[in-house]
Amino acid sequence: MLEPAGLKRTAPFALVVVLAVLLAACGGRGAQEPERGERLTVPPDLSAERIGQIPEGRGGRGAASLSGEERRERERAERGTAPEPLGMRMRGQGAERWLQVQAEPDRVWQGLEAWLEAEGVPVARTDRDKGIIETNWLPRPLGPAGGALLALEREPEMAPMAEQYLLRVEPTDDPQRTEVFVSHRRVVASGDDGWAPRPADRGLEAELLRGFMLHLGAEEEFAAQQIAQREQRLARLDTTEDGEPRLLVSEGYLQTWQRVGLAVDRAAFTVEDRNRAQGRFLVRYDPTADDDTEGPGFFGRLAFWREREPELEPGNYAIIVGSADDGTAVTVRDEDGERVPDRLAERLLTLIDDQLR
């Protein structure tokens, strides 16, 4: 048959043609090797001049050419809700926390007001001279609520629990450094139209500081790391050699001053004056404070001590913070600096100690 013979003759010829084509291709590729290298380096649709750039998006600048910090700043600017980040760190020891911000007090105050407004937190009282912002009583459910500022959609008198925050902005020796303190207060419904105080929640205080850090531009991971600090007991009730009651704190003067300031705020003292140079808090106890129902909110001015401290005499008391051989001592005097009865001093120091725990 002719067909098989024809196939036998054409097969070698076809093989020769294929080999010739392959050899020619190999020779051509060797001469163009640099071009191949360029193609491997530069992806399709990109020239060498555009390497390292990304077409402009809504912000107008290539994201790949931005550093990590620049990119974060740009994202915040695009959101339009967070100010320029400030240097900050959490200070304190044990259960106490306060925020140190590398900025002047006025700037921190403005940031705090803006943050509370953005969060929709009603404010009952502000005193810029004293650096104090006090929120309204926030109605809350019993048990975990999912956030420091989460409130119930109901009137305060209808809620099983209510909470209040006192935020304090305090300057330091460095005019470009400011400290922010948060004090938490809580009451629960008790009996017929009654309210009973409950211990402050340090976790909610820390959560509030964390939220403010995020508002100032801190990264979530950084804020969480700053909050997570070891707790330990640092204070104990003691007496001096002549028998005067005192609260002994195993910390330096400045840290003790700051911690006692938080304790005073939590205990709902009315602070008439703070003098760090003299180490003195001048506080007022007024058992009729609850009689004045004027002002914002259902709770008005809640007197925390009415049931717990009936033996306290109305008037001003000086809480003194001073150095001691084995730490820092806290004592109580009257407004003129004279010693008060030991029982009275013990009661006031116990109140402060309770808030330091």
C-alpha positions as CSV (number, residue, x, y, z in Angstrom):
1,M,0.0,0.0,0.0
2,L,1.2,3.5,-0.9
3,E,-0.1,5.3,2.2
4,P,2.1,3.6,4.7
5,A,5.2,4.0,2.5
6,G,4.4,7.7,2.1
7,L,4.1,8.1,5.8
8,K,7.5,6.5,6.3
9,R,9.1,8.9,3.8
10,T,7.5,12.1,5.2
11,A,8.1,11.3,8.9
12,P,11.9,11.8,8.8
13,F,11.5,15.0,6.8
14,A,9.0,16.4,9.3
15,L,11.3,15.5,12.2
16,V,14.2,17.4,10.5
17,V,12.0,20.5,10.1
18,V,10.9,20.5,13.7
19,L,14.5,20.2,14.9
20,A,15.6,23.1,12.7
21,V,12.9,25.3,14.1
22,L,13.8,24.4,17.7
23,L,17.5,25.2,17.1
24,A,16.7,28.5,15.5
25,A,14.6,29.4,18.5
26,C,17.4,28.6,21.0
27,G,19.8,30.7,19.1
28,G,17.5,33.7,19.1
29,R,16.7,33.5,22.8
30,G,20.4,33.6,23.7
31,A,20.8,36.9,22.0
32,Q,17.7,38.4,23.8
33,E,18.5,37.2,27.3
34,P,18.7,40.7,28.8
35,E,15.2,41.5,27.4
36,R,13.9,38.4,29.1
37,G,15.4,39.5,32.4
38,E,13.6,42.8,32.1
39,R,10.3,41.1,31.5
40,L,10.8,39.0,34.6
41,T,11.6,42.1,36.7
42,V,8.8,44.4,35.5
43,P,5.3,43.0,35.6
44,P,3.0,43.5,32.6
45,D,1.6,47.0,32.2
46,L,4.3,48.6,34.3
47,S,7.5,50.3,33.1
48,A,10.8,50.5,35.0
49,E,10.0,54.1,36.0
50,R,6.8,53.0,37.8
51,I,8.4,50.3,40.0
52,G,7.6,51.0,43.6
53,Q,4.6,53.1,42.8
54,I,0.9,52.4,42.9
55,P,-1.6,54.4,40.9
56,E,-3.1,57.2,42.9
57,G,-6.3,56.5,44.7
58,R,-8.7,58.8,46.5
59,G,-6.0,60.2,48.7
60,G,-3.7,61.2,45.8
61,R,-0.5,59.6,47.1
62,G,0.8,56.1,46.4
63,A,0.2,53.9,49.5
64,A,3.3,51.8,48.7
65,S,5.5,54.9,49.0
66,L,4.2,55.8,52.5
67,S,5.7,54.7,55.7
68,G,3.6,52.8,58.2
69,E,3.1,55.9,60.4
70,E,2.3,58.1,57.5
71,R,-0.2,55.6,56.3
72,R,-1.9,55.6,59.7
73,E,-2.0,59.4,59.9
74,R,-3.5,59.5,56.4
75,E,-6.2,57.0,57.3
76,R,-7.1,59.1,60.4
77,A,-7.2,62.2,58.3
78,E,-9.5,60.6,55.8
79,R,-11.9,59.5,58.6
80,G,-11.9,63.0,59.9
81,T,-12.7,61.9,63.5
82,A,-9.4,61.5,65.2
83,P,-6.9,64.2,66.0
84,E,-3.2,64.0,65.3
85,P,-1.7,61.3,67.5
86,L,0.0,62.4,70.7
87,G,2.8,60.7,72.6
88,M,1.2,58.9,75.6
89,R,1.8,56.2,78.1
90,M,-0.1,54.6,81.0
91,R,1.3,55.3,84.4
92,G,0.6,53.8,87.8
93,Q,1.0,50.7,89.8
94,G,-1.3,48.0,91.2
95,A,-4.9,48.7,90.3
96,E,-4.4,52.4,89.8
97,R,-4.1,53.8,86.3
98,W,-3.7,57.2,84.8
99,L,-2.8,58.5,81.4
100,Q,0.2,60.7,80.7
101,V,0.0,62.7,77.5
102,Q,2.8,64.6,75.9
103,A,0.8,67.8,75.3
104,E,-0.2,70.9,77.1
105,P,-3.2,70.7,79.4
106,D,-5.5,72.9,77.2
107,R,-5.0,70.6,74.2
108,V,-5.7,67.5,76.3
109,W,-8.8,69.2,77.8
110,Q,-10.1,70.0,74.3
111,G,-9.5,66.5,73.2
112,L,-11.3,65.1,76.2
113,E,-14.3,67.3,75.6
114,A,-14.4,66.4,71.9
115,W,-14.2,62.7,72.7
116,L,-17.0,62.7,75.2
117,E,-19.2,64.7,72.7
118,A,-18.4,62.2,70.0
119,E,-19.3,59.3,72.2
120,G,-22.6,61.0,73.1
121,V,-21.8,61.1,76.9
122,P,-24.0,63.7,78.8
123,V,-21.9,65.9,81.0
124,A,-23.3,67.2,84.3
125,R,-20.5,69.5,85.4
126,T,-17.2,71.0,84.1
127,D,-14.7,73.1,85.9
128,R,-11.8,74.0,83.6
129,D,-9.9,75.8,86.4
130,K,-9.8,72.5,88.4
131,G,-9.6,70.4,85.3
132,I,-12.7,68.4,86.2
133,I,-15.4,66.9,83.9
134,E,-18.2,65.0,85.6
135,T,-20.6,62.9,83.6
136,N,-24.3,62.5,84.3
137,W,-25.4,59.3,86.0
138,L,-25.6,56.7,83.3
139,P,-28.3,54.0,83.7
140,R,-26.9,50.5,83.1
141,P,-28.0,46.9,83.2
142,L,-26.8,44.6,85.9
143,G,-23.8,42.4,84.9
144,P,-21.4,42.9,82.0
145,A,-22.5,45.7,79.8
146,G,-19.9,45.6,77.0
147,G,-18.2,48.9,77.5
148,A,-17.5,51.7,79.9
149,L,-20.0,54.2,78.3
150,L,-22.8,51.8,77.2
151,A,-26.0,53.0,78.8
152,L,-29.6,51.8,78.8
153,E,-32.3,53.5,76.8
154,R,-34.3,54.4,79.8
155,E,-34.6,57.0,82.6
156,P,-32.0,56.7,85.4
157,E,-34.6,56.1,88.1
158,M,-35.9,53.1,86.1
159,A,-32.6,51.3,85.8
160,P,-31.3,48.7,88.2
161,M,-27.8,50.4,88.3
162,A,-26.3,53.7,87.5
163,E,-22.7,54.8,87.0
164,Q,-20.9,58.1,86.9
165,Y,-17.4,59.1,85.8
166,L,-15.2,62.0,87.0
167,L,-12.4,62.8,84.7
168,R,-9.6,65.1,85.8
169,V,-6.9,66.8,83.7
170,E,-3.9,67.7,85.8
171,P,-0.7,69.6,84.7
172,T,2.7,68.4,85.6
173,D,6.1,70.1,86.2
174,D,6.6,69.8,82.5
175,P,4.3,72.3,80.7
176,Q,4.2,70.0,77.7
177,R,3.0,67.0,79.7
178,T,-0.4,66.4,81.1
179,E,-2.0,63.6,83.2
180,V,-5.6,62.3,82.9
181,F,-7.3,60.6,85.8
182,V,-10.6,58.7,85.7
183,S,-12.7,57.9,88.8
184,H,-15.7,55.6,88.6
185,R,-18.7,55.6,90.9
186,R,-21.6,53.1,91.0
187,V,-25.0,52.8,92.8
188,V,-27.6,50.1,92.6
189,A,-31.3,50.2,93.3
190,S,-32.0,49.2,96.9
191,G,-35.4,49.1,98.5
192,D,-38.2,51.7,97.8
193,D,-36.7,54.4,95.7
194,G,-33.3,54.0,97.4
195,W,-29.8,53.7,96.1
196,A,-26.9,52.0,97.6
197,P,-23.2,52.8,96.7
198,R,-21.1,49.9,95.3
199,P,-17.3,49.7,94.9
200,A,-15.7,51.4,91.9
201,D,-14.8,49.2,89.0
202,R,-11.1,49.6,88.1
203,G,-11.7,47.8,84.9
204,L,-14.1,50.4,83.6
205,E,-11.8,53.2,84.6
206,A,-9.0,51.5,82.5
207,E,-11.5,51.0,79.7
208,L,-12.3,54.7,79.6
209,L,-8.6,55.6,79.5
210,R,-8.1,53.1,76.7
211,G,-10.9,54.7,74.7
212,F,-9.4,58.1,75.1
213,M,-6.0,56.8,74.0
214,L,-7.6,55.4,70.8
215,H,-9.3,58.8,70.2
216,L,-5.9,60.5,70.5
217,G,-4.5,58.2,67.8
218,A,-3.0,55.2,69.7
219,E,-3.1,51.8,68.0
220,E,-5.3,49.2,69.6
221,E,-2.5,46.8,70.4
222,F,-0.4,49.6,72.1
223,A,-3.4,50.8,74.2
224,A,-4.1,47.2,75.3
225,Q,-0.5,46.7,76.3
226,Q,-0.4,49.9,78.3
227,I,-3.6,48.9,80.2
228,A,-2.3,45.4,81.1
229,Q,-0.2,46.0,84.2
230,R,0.3,43.9,87.3
231,E,-1.8,44.5,90.3
232,Q,-0.5,44.4,93.8
233,R,-1.4,45.6,97.3
234,L,0.6,48.8,98.1
235,A,-1.1,50.4,101.2
236,R,-1.8,49.4,104.8
237,L,-3.3,51.2,107.8
238,D,-0.7,52.0,110.5
239,T,0.1,54.4,113.3
240,T,2.9,56.8,114.0
241,E,5.1,56.6,117.2
242,D,2.7,58.9,119.0
243,G,-0.3,56.8,118.0
244,E,-1.7,59.0,115.2
245,P,-3.5,56.9,112.5
246,R,-1.9,56.9,109.1
247,L,-2.1,55.1,105.8
248,L,1.3,53.8,104.8
249,V,1.9,53.5,101.0
250,S,5.0,51.7,99.7
251,E,5.5,54.2,96.8
252,G,7.2,57.5,96.3
253,Y,5.6,60.8,97.1
254,L,4.4,61.7,93.6
255,Q,2.8,58.4,92.8
256,T,1.1,58.3,96.2
257,W,-0.2,61.9,95.6
258,Q,-1.7,60.8,92.3
259,R,-3.2,57.6,93.8
260,V,-4.7,59.4,96.8
261,G,-6.2,62.0,94.4
262,L,-8.0,59.2,92.6
263,A,-9.2,57.7,95.8
264,V,-10.5,61.1,97.0
265,D,-12.4,61.4,93.7
266,R,-13.9,57.9,94.0
267,A,-15.0,58.4,97.6
268,A,-17.2,61.4,96.4
269,F,-15.5,63.9,98.6
270,T,-16.1,67.5,97.6
271,V,-12.5,68.7,96.9
272,E,-12.1,72.3,97.8
273,D,-8.4,72.5,97.0
274,R,-5.4,70.4,95.8
275,N,-2.0,71.6,96.7
276,R,0.7,69.2,95.5
277,A,3.6,71.3,96.8
278,Q,2.1,71.2,100.3
279,G,0.8,67.6,99.9
280,R,-2.7,68.6,100.9
281,F,-6.2,67.8,99.7
282,L,-8.8,70.1,101.4
283,V,-12.0,68.2,101.3
284,R,-15.5,68.9,102.5
285,Y,-18.1,66.6,104.0
286,D,-21.6,67.9,103.9
287,P,-24.4,65.6,105.0
288,T,-27.0,67.9,103.5
289,A,-25.5,67.8,100.0
290,D,-28.4,65.6,98.9
291,D,-30.9,68.1,99.9
292,D,-30.1,70.3,96.9
293,T,-32.0,68.8,94.1
294,E,-31.2,71.5,91.6
295,G,-28.9,70.6,88.7
296,P,-28.9,68.0,85.9
297,G,-30.0,64.5,86.3
298,F,-32.3,62.5,88.5
299,F,-29.6,61.8,91.1
300,G,-28.6,65.4,91.7
301,R,-25.8,65.4,94.3
302,L,-25.8,61.9,95.8
303,A,-24.4,61.8,99.4
304,F,-22.5,58.5,99.5
305,W,-21.7,58.6,103.2
306,R,-25.1,59.2,104.6
307,E,-25.6,55.7,105.8
308,R,-22.0,54.6,106.1
309,E,-20.5,57.5,108.1
310,P,-23.2,59.0,110.4
311,E,-20.6,60.0,113.0
312,L,-18.6,62.4,110.7
313,E,-19.0,66.0,111.6
314,P,-19.8,68.4,108.7
315,G,-16.9,70.5,107.7
316,N,-13.6,70.6,106.0
317,Y,-10.8,68.1,106.4
318,A,-7.2,68.1,105.2
319,I,-5.8,64.9,103.8
320,I,-2.0,65.2,104.1
321,V,0.5,63.2,101.9
322,G,4.1,63.3,103.2
323,S,7.3,61.3,103.1
324,A,8.0,58.5,105.6
325,D,11.0,56.3,106.3
326,D,9.4,53.3,104.6
327,G,7.4,54.9,101.9
328,T,4.8,57.7,101.9
329,A,2.3,58.4,104.7
330,V,-1.3,59.7,104.5
331,T,-2.8,61.4,107.5
332,V,-5.9,63.5,108.3
333,R,-5.9,66.9,110.0
334,D,-8.5,69.6,110.4
335,E,-8.6,72.7,108.1
336,D,-6.1,74.5,110.3
337,G,-3.6,71.6,110.3
338,E,-4.4,70.4,113.8
339,R,-4.8,66.7,114.7
340,V,-8.3,65.3,114.6
341,P,-9.8,62.6,116.9
342,D,-8.2,59.2,116.1
343,R,-11.6,57.6,115.4
344,L,-12.4,60.2,112.8
345,A,-9.0,59.9,111.2
346,E,-9.3,56.1,111.1
347,R,-12.7,56.3,109.4
348,L,-11.5,58.7,106.7
349,L,-8.3,56.8,106.1
350,T,-10.3,53.6,105.8
351,L,-12.5,55.2,103.2
352,I,-9.4,56.2,101.2
353,D,-7.8,52.7,101.7
354,D,-11.0,51.1,100.4
355,Q,-10.7,53.1,97.2
356,L,-7.0,52.2,96.8
357,R,-7.8,48.5,96.7
